[in-house]
Amino acid sequence: MAGNHTSIEMTLEDYNNIEISKRTSAIVYLSVVMILGIPGNLLVIIVYFGSLRRRDGTHWMYIRALAITDLLVCTVTIPFELFQQTHQLTFYSGLGCQIFRAVSVHLSLTSSLLLIAMSGNRLRLVCQPLKKQLTPNQGLVTILISVGIAVLFCWPEAALSGISKETLDNNLTGYDCSFSDRYSMKDYGTIYSTLLLTVYFSCMVALVIMYSIVGLRVLERAKYQNSNRARYAISTTSMATELTTCEHHTTNLIKHQSEIMDEKGIGINTIETPGTAKKSEQKKSNGHSKVVSKKKRSKKVTRMAFVISFCFILSYLPYVAVKLNASVVKGQFTESPLTKAIFPILARTFIINNIINPVIYGFLDPTFLKHCKMTIKYILCMKSQNYSL
């Protein structure tokens, strides 16, 4: 009888396995995100630090900093999240819990603040193009400031985090990585969570405001350019007849002057012919084409920054919604298999922001896509040579 009674008793590992089964969807989600994010961000770093390293400017410094941050999220934050999801009741390292939770918050905040800095840079460039813009060195300073601000906001996470004990049946105790039991009777955790939520929400609002201003300015310029094109087309049509008549008289005048100079033995090399005039016009046309090309690149960069920020907002909306709901009901959800499966995913949708950027670059930057293909072909060729050896 004793043996039968012992056989039906559940161990701590059994309870933990039950929790793992409830979080299978979150584990699969995190695994897929990590598998896609690591090679994607590695490719961005290889290309933008390698073959496209000559792309100067503050914007590209932000792009490189974002790539490094995203890669760290995929190689540090997501593996920790996976470990935590599979050790809901058997997480014993308090120090490890403090370090990894603080690092996760730091990387998330750094990514958010870098987007704010990059968007502010685009706002100034579009709305105040004639004023002095940020230099690459100044851009580097803003990146370091963003990292420093993230440190200031993440250290309370390390101070408040720790092992939270959960009493189970059969006189068992589960150990979870969460806010430490030392602060269970205090509101420090709630206050800090509200602070972080305010920061993320403020970043979203700031991005919406900045790109609304940028969008309005772009529309104003488009209307102005269209009206100029219309006036130019009318003036060009009215001037066409005058130019034709003027060209006819100019040709006759040059011919008459040539005859006179030939009679006097004077060369005509110093006289501007229609051919030299065409060369002058061609130089002006080349200069104009360079200006147009520069404007197109600026529009492409602005579009890229907008899409990155838009994806950031979409990825953080579910996270903010879950945190707001948790703060309203004081973190108490109705326990059910559905909530156990969905809420861990919704609370981590912001991680999509750290894997989507390579896809955005591939669609909006043909040069990046071309160099990605070259890099992949080179890697595959190197592997085939190693296998042949």
N, C-alpha and C positions, 0 to 999 in steps of 0.2 A: 504493500500500500504506500509506503513511504517513497519507494522508487517511482510509483505512478504519480504521486503528488509532486515530486521534484521535476518529473518530465514535463508537466504542464506549466511550470513556473517559467515566466519570461525573464530573460536577461536584459541587461542594458543594451546590448547589441541588437536584440530583437526589437526593442522599442525604436532604436535608431534606424533599423531597416524599414520599419513601418513609416517613419518620417521621410525616409529617402523615396519610398514608393509614392508618397503623396506629392513629392517635388520632382518627379521624373520629367515633367514638361519643362520646368525651369532648368534642370540639368542639361536636357537636350538643347534648349535654347542657348544657354551659355556656351556649350561645346561647339555649336555651329558658329556662333559669333566669333569665338576664339579661332576656329579653324579658318574662317574667312578673313579675319582681321589681321592676323600675324603676317601672312604672305602679302596681303594687299598693302599694308603700311610699310613693310620691308621694301616693297617695290617702289613706293613713293620716295622713301629715303635714298634708295640706290640711284633713282633717276634724278631727283632734285639736288642731291649732293654729288652726283656723278656727272653724267652727260649734260645735264641742264644746270650745272652749278654756276654757270655764267649769268644766269638770270638774276640780275642785281635788282635792288629796290627793296623798300620796306615790306611791301606785300609778300614777296617771296620769302623773306625772313620769317614772317608769321606762318606761312605755309609749311616751312621746314620745322618750325617749333611745334606746330600742331601735329605734324607727322611723328615727331619724336614722342610727344605726349600720348598720341593714340597708340603707338606701339607699346609704350609702357603699360597702358591700360590693358592691352591684349595679353601681355606677358606677365603682369604682376597682379592687377586687380581681378581679372576674370579667373585665373587659376585659384586665387584666394576665395572668390565667391563659390567656385565649384567645390573646394575643400569644405567650406562652411556648409554648403547645402548637403553634403554627404556626411557631415559630422554635427548634425543638429543637437545631439545629446551626448556626444563624446568629444567635445572640443575642450582640451585640458590646459592649453597654453595661454595663460593670461597675457603674457608679454607679446606673444605672437598675435593675439587678437588685437591688442592696442596698436601695434606697429602697422599691421595690414589695413585695419580700418582707417587709421590716420592717413596712410599713403593713398588709399582709395579716394578719400575725400579731397586730398591735396591734388591728385591728378584730375579729378572731375572739375574742381574749381579752377585749376590752371587752364584747362581746355576752355571753360566758359569765359574767363577773363581775356584769354588770347583772342577769342572771337570778338569780344567787345572792342579790344584795341585795334584789331584789323578792320572792323566795321567803322570805327571812328576815323581811321586813316582814309578809308574810301570816301566817307562823308566829307571830309575836308578837301580831298582831291577833286570831288565832283562839284561841291558847292562853292569852294574858294580856290579855284585852280591857279589864280594869279598870285596867291600868297605863298610864302615859304612853306614847303612840305617837310614831313619828317625824313631825315636822312637814315640810312641803314644803321648807323651807330645809335641814333636816337631810338630807332625801332628796337634795337637790342636792349637798350635801357628799359623800354616799356615792357619787354618780355621778362626781364629780370624783376621788374616791379610786380608784374602779374604773379610770378612765382613766389615772391616775398609775401604778397597779400594772401595768397593761398595758404602759405605756412601759418600766418596769423590766425586764419579761420579754421585750420585743421588741427591745431594742437589741443583744443578742448576735446576733440574726438578721442585722442590718445589718453587724455586724463580721465574721461568719463567711461571709456570702454573697458571691458573686462569679462570675467566669467559670470554668467547668470545661472544660478542653480534652479532646477525644476524637480519638484517632488513627484515621483512616480509610484505605481503600485509595487507591491512586494518589497517595500522599504528600499527602493532604488532612487538614486538621485541622478538626474541628467545635467550635463554641463554644456551650456550654449554660449557662443560668442556674441555678446550684445552689450548693452549698458550694464556696468558692474552693479552687483547687488548692494554695494556700498552706498549708492545713490538712489536705491529703489524707493525710499520714503521721501525723496526730495524731488523738486521740479527742474533740476539742472538739465536732465535729458530732454524734457519737453521744451525748455527755453532754447536749448542749443539747436534742436531739430527745427524749431520755428525760425530761428535765425538763418539756418542754411536754406530753408524753404524760401525765406524772404530774399536772400541773395540770388537764388536761381530764378525766382519770379521776376526780380528786378532786371536781371540780365535779359530775360525774354522780352520784357516791356521796352527796355532800351533798344534792343535790336529792331523791334517793330517800329519804334519812333524814328530811328536813324534811317532805315530803309524806306520808310514812308516819305521822308524828306528827300532822299536820293531819288526815289521814283518820281516825285513831283517835279524835281529839277530836271530830270531826264526828259519828261514829257514837255516841259516848257521849252527846252532846247530843241526838241524834235519839231514842235510847232513853229518855232522861229526859223529853223533851217528849211522847213517846207515852204514857208512864206517867201523866204529869200530865193529858193529855187524857182518859185512861180514868177517872181519879179525878174529874175535873171533870164528865164525863158522868154518872157515878153520883150525884154530889152535886146536879147540876142536876135530875135526875129526881126525887130525893127532896124537893127544895125546891119543885118546881112546884106541888104541892097547897097547901103552906103559903103560897106567894106569892099564889095565887088567893084563898084565904080572907082573907089579910091585906089584899089590894086591895079586897075586898068590904067589910070592916069600915072601911077608911080612907075609902072613898067615902061610906058612911053617916055617918061622923063629920064629914066635911067638909060634907055636906049639912045636918046638924044644926047645926053651928057657923054656917053661912051663914044659916040661918033665925033664929038667935038674934041675930046681928049686924045683920040687916036690921030686926029689931024695935027694936034700939037705935040704928039709923042709922049703923052703922059699916061702912065699905067692906071688901071682901074681897080687895083687890088684894095685900095683904101675905101672904095665905095661899098656900102652895105647892100648886098644883093638879097633877093628873096630867100636864097639858101641859108645865108648867115642869120637872117631873121628867124628862119625856122629852127636853127640850132638854139638861138636864144629862147625861143618859145619852148623848145624841148627841155632845156634846163629848168625853166619855170615849172613845166609840167612834172618833172621828176621831183622837184621840191614839194610840189603840191601833193603828189602821190605818197611821199614820205609822211607828210602831216596826216593824210587820210589813214595811212597804215597805223600810225601811232594812236589815232583816235579809236580805230577798230580794236587794237590791243587793250586800250584802256576800258572800252565797253566790255570786252571779254573778261577782263579781270574783275570788273564790277559785278558782272553777271555771276561769275564764279563765287565771289564773296557773298552775294545775296543768296544763292542756292545753299551754300554751306550753312549760313545762318538760319535759313528757313528749315533745313533738316534738323538743326539743333533744336529749334522751337518744337517741331513735331515730336522729336524723340523725348523731350523733357515733359511734354504735356501729360502723358499718363503718370509719370513719376510724381509730378506736382499734384495731380488729382488724387492719387493714392495717399500722399502725405497729408493733404488737406482733409481728406476723409478720416484719416487716422487721428488727426488733431481734434476734429469735431467730436468723434466718439471715444477720444482718449485711448486710441490704439487698440480698442476691443472690436474684433471682427467676429462675425458668426462663423464658428468653426464648421467647415464642411469640406468634402473632397474638392469641390469646385473652387472655393476660395484658396485652399492650399495649393491648387494647381495654377490659378490665374494670378493672384496677387504677387507672388515672387517674381513673375515675369513683368508685370506692370511696374513694379518697383525698380526694375532694372532695364527698362526700355531705353533709358538715356545712353546705355552702352552702344546702341546703334549709331549714335553720333560719332563714335570713335572708329567705326569701320566703314562708314558710308563715303568718306572723303575720297578715297581712291577711285570709287565709281564715278563721283562727280568730276574729278579731274579727267577721267577717261572720256566722258561725254562732252565736256566743255573745252578741253585743251587737246586739239589734234596732235600737237607736237609731243605732249606727254604720252599720248597713246602710241605714237610711232616709236618713241624711245622705249616704252614698255615692251613692245613686241620685239625690238632689237635685243633688249636685255634678256627676255625669256628665251629667245633663240640662242643667244650666246650661252646661257646657263645649260640649256638642253644639249648644245654641241659639246660643251665641256664634260657633261655627264657621259655622253656617248663615247667620247675619247677615253675617259677613265675606264669605262666598261670594256672597251676594246683592248686596253692595255692589260 
